[in-house]
Amino acid sequence: MVAAVLLLVCGTAAAVYYFVRANRTHARDLIERKQSEQREQTRNRVLELLAHGAPLPDILGAIVRGVEQHQPTMLCGIMLLDGEGRHLAIGAAPSLPGFFCDALNGIEIGIGACSCGTAAFTGQRIVIEDIRTHPYWASFRELAGRAGLGACWSEPIRSASGKVLGTFGIYYRQTHKPTDAEISLIEQTANLAEIALGRSHADQALRENEKLLSGILENVSAYIYMKDTRGRYLFANRLLRERFAAPMEEIVGYDDSKFYDADTAARMRRDDLRVLQDGETLETEETNLNVLTGVTQVFMTVKLPLRHDDGGIYALCGISTDITERKDIEEHMQHMAQYDALTHLPNRALFNDRLQQAIAAASRNRARLALMFIDLDRFKPVNDTYGHGVGDLLLGEVALRIQDCLRESDTAARIGGDEFVILLPAVEAEQDAGKVGEKIRLALNQPFELAGHTLQIGSSIGVAVYPEHGSEEKRLVKSADIAMYHAKKNGRNNVRIYQTGMREVSE
């Protein structure tokens, strides 16, 4: 009798242990996913501010507040390196004490100039787990003590060319050692700050160029030219001669057909006639291919008529500013706002937009489309065993393999963690979507050779077809999600098509 009771008690304890352990794992996964979503929200908010031309202090403040909002134990600050590359100034530090910021504002960088000054000087991440004992804080230990700071990590903010622009610092009240996730956070935040600073520098350069244009001939940092009423060049300044790679005598007397392709030359001639014949002043954005050099550039061009004393037009003057770099930055920001930075696949927002358009088209045409949810099997052990760097490489390779299985009209997206979604905007039957899912499953079953490791994962794939499994977006997404979880519960590494009667399951 006693033995039976003990056996029952032990069995119950074991069951409780495994239940608690499973729920802790699930809770941790949910926390990690939530944190990833929160970082994406901050990133999208910052990109939105950039796209609307918000002032740099507002953008930097949004970056810092976004991190602190989702990580309340952190106190963050961004410091900017001056033009001489010798001193740091406070860019944004809303939660750090005012006297602390005042003391560090203008600090000269160098070894031992606390965490940020050392990071800016060395160009390397500085992690100080205990400010009280580290020599880099020897001269600022009392200041940090008054501010109640116990740890500080600082990440250099670098431009695309590798130049240090400033630092992003994370402070803790107590001594603290960073986790892999926190290291990833500081890296991602520094990258986001680099985008903001890059845009600010580009805008500043553009404003300086606009100021120089007021002098026109006195300040020749723009492409300045004159054309007669037949569109032939009368004058080209130094910059334009360098762009054409030709001396003045090989430019004057020729029209644009000598220097640009036929379509560009014809378009420029139409604009010229609006100035020369109608007396308009035009301000246009031009993308021009120079046939002599093979270089394509983007210009902001102003064309205005030149008149005799009697008002008659005898020529036009063109002033062009090269905005190629600014356009590249804008396109880069647009791309980052719509695409996953790790896999370069569309992100959730862009995928949802394409899904809505596909459903509308399918409804009009009375056609079918398919939606797939893909969850990678055995991905977490890769991160745990080999680190997030290898895990990131694996996600990139997974994205490539998925795309190789799709048509050009199909869309694959990463919606977070190791979860992917697929949109097949045109399918004939459920079986066709199932075949594509099976093709993807087999592709992901093949070993991955990454960073000197052979990695083996699998995938659980759920498929839903419009309109049978949902005639509106929310229901269709739910059906694909339910089918995916049934695939996981059915032993993983398989494809399940949604069936009426499938019940929602959870991890």
C-alpha positions in Angstrom: 0.0 0.0 0.0 2.8 2.4 1.0 4.7 1.6 -2.2 1.7 2.3 -4.3 1.1 5.7 -2.7 4.8 6.6 -3.2 4.6 5.6 -6.9 1.5 7.7 -7.4 3.1 10.7 -5.7 6.3 10.4 -7.8 4.3 10.0 -11.0 2.3 13.1 -10.2 5.4 15.1 -9.3 7.0 14.1 -12.6 3.9 15.1 -14.5 3.8 18.5 -12.8 7.6 19.0 -13.5 7.2 18.4 -17.2 4.1 20.5 -17.4 5.8 23.5 -15.7 8.9 23.0 -17.8 6.8 23.0 -21.1 4.9 26.1 -20.1 8.1 27.9 -19.1 9.5 27.2 -22.6 6.4 28.3 -24.2 6.4 31.5 -22.1 10.0 32.2 -23.0 9.2 31.8 -26.7 6.3 34.2 -26.4 8.4 36.7 -24.6 11.1 36.5 -27.3 8.5 36.9 -30.0 6.9 39.8 -28.2 10.3 41.5 -27.9 11.0 41.0 -31.6 7.6 42.5 -32.5 8.3 45.5 -30.1 11.7 46.1 -31.8 10.0 46.0 -35.2 7.5 48.6 -34.0 10.2 50.9 -32.8 12.1 50.4 -36.1 9.0 51.2 -38.2 8.2 54.3 -36.1 11.8 55.6 -36.7 11.6 54.9 -40.4 8.3 56.7 -40.5 9.8 59.7 -38.9 12.7 59.6 -41.3 10.3 59.3 -44.3 8.5 62.5 -43.1 11.7 64.4 -42.6 11.4 64.8 -38.8 14.3 66.7 -37.0 17.2 64.5 -36.0 16.7 65.1 -32.2 13.2 63.8 -32.5 14.3 60.7 -34.4 17.2 59.9 -32.0 14.8 60.4 -29.1 12.3 58.0 -30.6 15.1 55.4 -30.9 16.1 55.7 -27.3 12.6 55.8 -25.9 11.6 52.8 -28.0 14.4 50.7 -26.4 13.6 52.0 -22.9 9.9 51.4 -23.3 10.4 47.8 -24.1 13.3 47.3 -21.8 12.4 49.3 -18.7 15.6 48.3 -16.7 17.7 50.0 -19.4 18.7 53.7 -19.5 19.9 54.6 -23.0 21.8 57.4 -24.6 23.1 58.4 -28.1 26.2 60.5 -28.3 27.4 62.2 -31.6 31.0 62.7 -32.7 31.8 66.3 -33.7 33.1 67.2 -37.2 36.7 67.0 -36.0 36.2 63.5 -34.7 37.5 64.5 -31.2 34.5 65.2 -28.9 31.2 63.6 -28.2 28.0 65.5 -27.6 24.7 64.3 -26.2 22.3 63.5 -29.0 19.5 61.9 -26.9 19.4 60.7 -23.3 15.9 61.4 -21.9 16.2 59.1 -18.9 19.8 59.9 -17.7 20.2 62.6 -15.0 20.7 66.1 -16.3 23.9 66.7 -14.3 25.3 63.4 -15.7 24.6 64.4 -19.3 26.0 67.9 -18.7 29.3 66.4 -17.4 29.7 64.1 -20.4 28.6 66.6 -23.0 31.7 67.5 -25.0 33.9 64.8 -23.6 37.1 64.1 -25.5 37.3 60.6 -26.8 40.2 58.3 -25.9 41.1 55.2 -23.9 39.6 55.6 -20.4 37.1 58.3 -21.4 34.3 56.1 -19.9 32.5 53.6 -22.1 31.3 55.8 -24.9 34.5 57.9 -25.3 36.5 54.6 -25.4 34.1 53.0 -27.9 34.2 56.1 -30.2 38.1 56.2 -30.0 38.6 52.4 -30.6 35.7 51.8 -32.9 34.9 48.7 -30.8 32.0 47.7 -28.6 32.9 48.4 -24.9 31.1 46.2 -22.3 31.6 47.3 -18.7 29.7 45.1 -16.3 30.8 47.0 -13.1 31.5 50.7 -13.4 32.8 50.8 -9.8 35.8 48.6 -10.6 36.6 49.3 -14.2 39.6 51.6 -15.0 37.8 53.2 -18.0 35.5 54.9 -15.4 38.2 55.9 -13.0 37.8 59.6 -13.7 34.0 59.4 -13.8 33.3 56.9 -11.0 32.0 59.4 -8.5 29.8 61.0 -11.2 28.3 57.5 -12.1 27.8 56.8 -8.4 25.8 60.0 -8.0 23.7 59.1 -11.0 23.1 55.6 -9.6 24.7 53.7 -12.5 26.3 50.3 -12.1 27.0 49.1 -15.7 27.4 50.5 -19.1 27.8 49.0 -22.6 28.6 51.2 -25.6 28.3 50.4 -29.3 30.0 52.6 -32.0 27.6 54.0 -34.6 29.3 53.6 -38.0 28.5 55.0 -41.4 28.2 52.7 -44.4 31.9 53.4 -45.1 32.9 52.4 -41.6 33.4 55.9 -40.2 32.4 56.3 -36.5 29.5 58.8 -36.2 28.8 58.4 -32.5 27.9 55.8 -29.9 24.8 54.1 -28.5 25.1 53.4 -24.8 23.0 51.2 -22.4 23.2 51.8 -18.7 22.0 49.7 -15.8 21.4 50.7 -12.2 23.2 47.5 -11.0 26.1 45.5 -12.3 25.0 43.5 -15.3 26.4 41.1 -17.9 24.8 41.3 -21.4 23.0 38.3 -22.8 23.2 37.4 -26.5 19.8 39.0 -27.0 21.0 42.2 -25.4 24.1 42.3 -27.6 21.8 41.8 -30.6 19.6 44.7 -29.4 22.5 47.1 -29.0 23.8 46.2 -32.5 20.4 46.6 -34.1 19.8 49.9 -32.4 23.2 51.3 -33.5 22.3 50.3 -37.1 19.0 52.1 -36.8 20.8 55.2 -35.5 23.2 55.0 -38.4 20.3 55.3 -40.8 19.0 58.4 -39.0 22.5 60.0 -39.0 23.1 59.1 -42.6 19.8 60.8 -43.6 20.6 63.8 -41.5 24.0 64.2 -43.1 22.5 63.8 -46.6 19.8 66.4 -45.9 22.4 68.8 -44.5 24.5 68.4 -47.6 21.5 69.1 -49.8 20.7 72.3 -47.8 24.3 73.4 -48.3 24.1 72.8 -52.0 20.8 74.8 -52.2 22.5 77.7 -50.5 25.4 77.5 -52.9 23.1 77.8 -55.9 22.1 81.3 -54.8 25.5 82.4 -56.1 25.2 80.4 -59.3 28.3 81.4 -61.3 30.2 82.5 -58.2 29.6 79.2 -56.4 30.1 76.4 -59.0 29.3 73.4 -56.9 26.3 72.6 -59.1 26.0 71.7 -62.8 25.3 75.0 -64.6 24.7 75.4 -68.3 23.1 77.6 -70.9 21.4 76.5 -74.2 20.2 78.5 -77.2 16.7 78.4 -78.6 17.6 75.3 -80.7 18.7 73.4 -77.6 22.4 73.7 -78.3 24.9 74.3 -75.5 26.3 77.8 -75.1 28.1 77.2 -71.8 28.9 74.4 -69.4 30.6 75.0 -66.1 33.5 73.0 -64.7 31.4 70.3 -63.1 29.3 69.6 -66.2 32.4 69.5 -68.3 33.8 66.9 -66.0 30.6 64.9 -66.1 30.6 64.9 -69.9 34.4 64.2 -69.8 34.8 66.8 -72.6 36.3 70.3 -72.9 34.2 73.3 -73.6 34.8 73.2 -77.4 33.4 69.7 -77.6 30.2 70.7 -75.8 29.3 74.2 -77.2 27.2 73.9 -80.4 26.0 70.4 -79.6 22.6 69.3 -78.2 21.7 66.6 -75.7 21.7 63.8 -78.2 25.5 63.8 -78.0 25.6 63.2 -74.3 22.4 61.3 -73.4 20.4 58.3 -74.8 17.6 59.1 -77.2 14.7 58.9 -74.8 16.5 61.1 -72.2 17.5 63.7 -74.9 13.9 63.8 -76.2 12.5 64.4 -72.7 15.0 67.1 -71.9 14.1 68.8 -75.3 10.4 68.8 -74.4 11.2 70.5 -71.1 13.5 73.0 -72.8 10.7 74.0 -75.2 8.4 74.8 -72.3 11.0 77.2 -71.0 12.1 78.7 -74.4 8.7 78.9 -76.1 6.3 79.3 -73.2 8.6 81.2 -70.7 8.0 78.7 -67.9 10.4 78.2 -65.0 10.6 74.4 -64.4 11.8 72.5 -61.4 12.1 68.8 -62.1 13.8 65.6 -61.0 15.8 64.0 -63.7 17.4 60.6 -64.0 20.0 60.7 -66.8 22.3 58.2 -68.4 25.5 59.8 -69.8 26.2 57.8 -73.0 29.9 59.0 -72.9 30.7 57.8 -69.4 27.9 55.2 -68.8 27.0 56.8 -65.5 23.4 57.2 -64.4 22.7 60.0 -61.9 19.7 61.7 -60.4 19.4 65.5 -60.5 17.2 68.1 -59.1 17.1 70.6 -62.0 15.8 74.1 -62.3 15.4 75.6 -65.8 14.6 79.3 -66.3 14.3 81.6 -69.4 16.9 84.2 -70.1 15.4 87.4 -71.7 16.5 90.4 -73.7 15.6 93.9 -72.4 12.4 93.8 -74.6 11.3 90.5 -72.9 12.2 88.2 -75.8 13.7 84.8 -74.8 17.1 84.1 -76.3 18.3 81.2 -74.1 17.7 79.1 -71.0 19.8 78.6 -67.9 19.9 75.2 -66.2 21.0 74.5 -62.7 21.3 70.8 -61.6 22.2 69.4 -58.2 23.2 65.8 -57.9 20.8 64.1 -55.5 21.8 60.5 -56.4 23.1 59.7 -52.9 19.9 61.1 -51.2 17.7 59.1 -53.6 19.7 56.0 -52.7 19.1 56.6 -49.0 15.4 57.2 -49.6 15.1 54.0 -51.6 17.1 52.2 -48.9 14.7 53.4 -46.2 11.7 52.5 -48.2 13.1 49.0 -48.7 13.9 48.7 -45.0 10.3 49.7 -44.1 8.9 46.9 -46.3 11.4 44.1 -46.2 12.9 41.9 -43.5 16.5 43.1 -42.9 17.8 39.5 -42.3 16.3 37.5 -45.1 15.4 40.4 -47.5 11.9 38.9 -47.9 8.8 41.1 -47.6 7.9 41.8 -44.0 4.5 41.3 -42.4 3.2 44.8 -43.5 4.1 44.3 -47.2 2.8 40.7 -47.2 -0.5 41.8 -45.7 -0.9 44.4 -48.4 -0.2 41.9 -51.2 -2.6 39.4 -49.6 -5.4 41.9 -49.6 -4.8 42.8 -53.2 -4.6 39.1 -54.2 -7.9 38.4 -52.4 -9.6 41.4 -54.1 -8.3 40.1 -57.5 -9.4 36.6 -56.8 -12.9 37.8 -55.8 -13.3 39.8 -59.0 -12.1 36.9 -61.2 -13.8 34.2 -59.2 -10.4 32.4 -58.8 -8.5 30.6 -56.1 -5.4 31.5 -54.2 -3.5 29.7 -51.5 -1.9 30.8 -48.3 0.8 28.8 -46.5 2.2 29.1 -43.0 5.6 27.6 -42.4 7.2 26.9 -39.0 10.7 25.6 -38.9 11.3 22.4 -36.9 14.4 22.0 -34.8 15.5 25.6 -35.4 15.8 26.6 -31.7 18.5 24.0 -31.0 20.6 25.5 -33.8 20.5 28.9 -32.0 21.1 27.3 -28.6 24.0 25.2 -29.9 25.8 27.4 -32.4 24.6 30.9 -31.5 22.4 33.5 -33.1 24.9 34.3 -35.8 24.6 30.8 -37.3 20.9 30.9 -36.7 20.7 34.1 -38.8 22.7 32.5 -41.6 20.4 29.6 -41.6 17.3 31.8 -41.8 18.8 33.5 -44.8 19.5 30.2 -46.6 15.9 29.0 -45.7 14.6 32.1 -47.4 16.6 31.3 -50.6 15.4 27.7 -50.7 11.8 28.8 -50.3 12.1 31.3 -53.1 13.6 28.7 -55.4 10.4 26.7 -55.0 8.1 29.5 -56.0 7.0 31.3 -59.2 7.9 34.9 -59.9 4.3 35.9 -59.1 4.3 34.2 -55.7 5.3 36.0 -52.5 7.3 34.6 -49.6 7.6 36.6 -46.4 9.2 36.3 -42.9 6.8 37.4 -40.2 9.1 36.9 -37.2 11.4 34.4 -35.6 11.4 31.2 -37.7 8.0 31.7 -39.2 7.4 32.3 -42.9 4.3 32.7 -45.0 3.7 32.1 -48.7 1.1 33.6 -51.0 0.2 31.7 -54.2 -2.0 34.3 -56.0 -3.3 31.8 -58.5 -4.0 28.0 -58.0 -6.3 25.6 -59.8 -7.0 23.3 -56.8 -6.0 22.5 -53.2 -3.7 19.8 -54.5 -1.6 22.3 -56.5 -0.9 24.2 -53.3 -0.2 21.0 -51.5 2.4 20.1 -54.1 4.2 23.5 -53.7 4.1 23.0 -49.9 5.6 19.5 -50.3 8.3 20.9 -52.6 9.3 23.4 -50.0 9.3 20.8 -47.2 11.6 18.5 -49.2 13.9 21.5 -50.0 14.2 22.4 -46.3 14.9 18.8 -45.4 18.2 18.9 -47.3 21.2 19.5 -45.0 22.5 23.1 -44.7 26.3 23.6 -44.8 26.9 26.8 -42.8 29.9 28.2 -41.0 31.6 24.8 -41.0 28.6 23.0 -39.6 26.1 20.6 -41.2 22.7 21.5 -40.0 19.5 19.5 -40.4 16.1 21.0 -39.8 12.5 20.4 -41.1 9.3 22.3 -41.5 5.6 22.1 -40.6 3.5 23.6 -43.3 -0.2 24.6 -43.1 -2.2 25.4 -46.3 -5.5 27.2 -46.7 -7.2 28.0 -50.1 -9.4 30.9 -50.9 -12.4 30.9 -50.9 -13.1 27.4 -49.6 -11.2 27.9 -46.3 -11.9 31.6 -45.8 -13.5 34.2 -48.1 -12.0 37.1 -46.2 -8.4 37.7 -45.0 -8.8 37.1 -41.3 -10.6 33.7 -41.7 -8.1 32.6 -44.4 -5.1 33.4 -42.2 -6.7 31.6 -39.3 -7.3 28.5 -41.4 -3.7 28.4 -42.6 -2.5 28.9 -39.0 -4.7 26.0 -37.7 -3.5 23.7 -40.5 0.1 24.5 -39.6 -0.3 23.7 -36.0 -2.0 20.4 -37.0 1.1 19.6 -39.1 3.2 20.2 -36.0 1.0 18.1 -33.8 1.0 15.4 -36.5 4.7 14.6 -36.0 6.1 17.8 -37.6 7.9 17.8 -41.0 4.7 17.5 -43.0 2.2 19.5 -45.0 -1.4 19.7 -43.9 -4.2 21.3 -45.9 -7.0 22.9 -43.9 -10.1 20.8 -43.5 -13.5 21.7 -42.2 -13.7 20.6 -38.7 -10.1 21.1 -37.8 -10.0 22.6 -34.3 -7.6 25.3 -33.2 -4.7 23.8 -31.2 -1.9 25.5 -29.2 1.7 24.7 -28.5 
